[in-house]
């Protein structure tokens, strides 16, 4: 288990355990968490919510391979209603896969070299499902280029942005948006 990052709102952990491996002692920063499956196979990219902490018991062998990113929800994020909500503005690319009173999880997908519409994202954790290379254009006209390999996560503050996939293959990430 590796802590990828932590702030006042979330702690993000990458968990890789091999079948039969004993789970290490692990104290979640919060019992409420979003789990994103990275293990290849039928469950790849599956998102689930848990409100009772880590699923495995410490020092007990796991009965299946686990490769996932866990976003532990520590505190709510103060955000405001967004006129350019990605799910409403660009529903072809942005799909809500989980929502409750604590969090909204959105799964964007961009085809190769595809650009989306100008949307506003709230503060969020962004785990990557594929390698990504994007060319964002911000509402003030600034342009940037960002990239990351599959299986990592970052925290991004609120921003209004148009995303362009700079690769020839589809881009898939997960947006974990703690609610205020």
N, C-alpha and C positions, 0 to 999 in steps of 0.2 A: 504494500500500500504506500502510495506516495502522495503527499499534499502538493497539489499543483499551484494553488494560491488560496489566500484567505483574506477577507476584508470584514467590515462590520455587518454585512448582509449574508454572506455565504462562505462556506469552506468547500473547496472542490478537490476531490480525491480521485486518483486513478487506482483502481483495484484490479490486480491480476493474480489469480490463484488457480493452480492446476489441480485437477481432480485428485483427491487423496491428500493434498497438502493441508497442513493444519493452519487454520485461520489464526492470525496474530491477535494479540490483545489490542482492542481498538475501541476508543471512546469517541463516538461522533460528537461534533460540536453542537449538533441539534438532532433531535429524533425525527424531524420532518425532513424528507429528502426526495429528490428526483434522481432516479437511476436510469442511465442511458447505456444500453447493451452495445458493446463493441465486438464481442466474440463473433467470428464468422458463423454463418448458418441462418436458420429460420428466424431467430430472434434479433439478428443484427439491426441496430438502429431503434429497437423497441424502447419506449419510454414508459416508466412506471413511477408511481408515487407511493411512498411509505411514510407512515407517521409513528413507527415504533423502532426507529434506529436501524443499525446494521442487521442484515438478515442472518448472517452466520454467527455461530457462537465461538468465542475465543477458544483456541487450543483443541478444536474439534475438526477432524478432516472434512473438507467440502466434498460433496457428492457429484459435482460437475465443475467443469472449467468456468471460471468467472473472469471476464474482461469487461470492465465497465467504468464509466465516470459517474461519480456520485456528487450531486450538488446539494449540500446540506444547507437548509434554509434557516439561518440564525435570526434574522430580523427583517421586518418589512421595509420596503423602499418607498420613500416619498416620491410619488410621481403624479403627474397631472394628466387629465384626459388629452388624448392626442387626436388632432384633426386629421393627421396623415397616418393613422394606424395601418401598418403593413397588411394586416389580415383583411381589413376593409377595402383598402386602396388597391391591393395587388393579390387577390385571393387565389389566383392561378399558381403563384409561386409560394405563398405563405399559408400554411395549414396549421390550425390549432390541433394538437394531438392530445393535450391534457389541460384541463383547467379546473381549478377549485378556488376557494376563498383565499388561499395563500400564494398561488403561483399560476401563471399561464405559460405553457410550453408550446412553442411554435417551431415547425419544421420547414424551413425554406429549402427550395431546390431550384437551381438555375442550370439550364442546359449549357453546353459548351459555348463560350463567347456571347452568352445572352446577358442583356442588361435589363434590370428591373425598373420600376418607377421610383420617383422620389417619395420616400416614406420616413416616418419618425419612429425610432425604436426607443423604448424606455431603458433604464439601466438594466443590465442583463449579464448572465454568464453565457458564454458561447463555446460549447464543445464542438469540435470538428469531427465529422464522420468520414469525410474524404480529405485528401490533400486539397488545400485551397490556395488560390492566387486571385485576388480581386483588385479592381480599380474603382474605389469609391469616389464619387463626386458629392461634395457636401452642399448644403443649401446656400452657402455663401460663395459658391463657385470654386472653392479649393478642390484640388484633386490629389489623390494619394495612391499608393500601391501597397498592399498588405498580403502576407502569405503565412501559411502554417501547415504542418503535416497533419494527417489524420490522427485522432486520438489525443489531442491536446485541448486545453480550454483557456479562455481569457475572460476578464471582466471588462465590459465596455459601458461607459456612461451614456446617458441619453444623447442621441444624435439624429439629425435629419440628413438622410443620405440616399443616393442612388447607387446601387451596387451593380457592378459589371463583372461577370466571371471572365477572368483573363486566360483561362485554360480551355482546351478543346473538349474536355470531358465534363460531365455533370458535377456540380458542386452541391454538397449536402452538409448542413450544420444543424444544430439544435439551439434555439434561443430559450433560455430559462429566465423568465421575467418574474422575480418576486413582486408580489402586489403590495400596495400601500394600505 
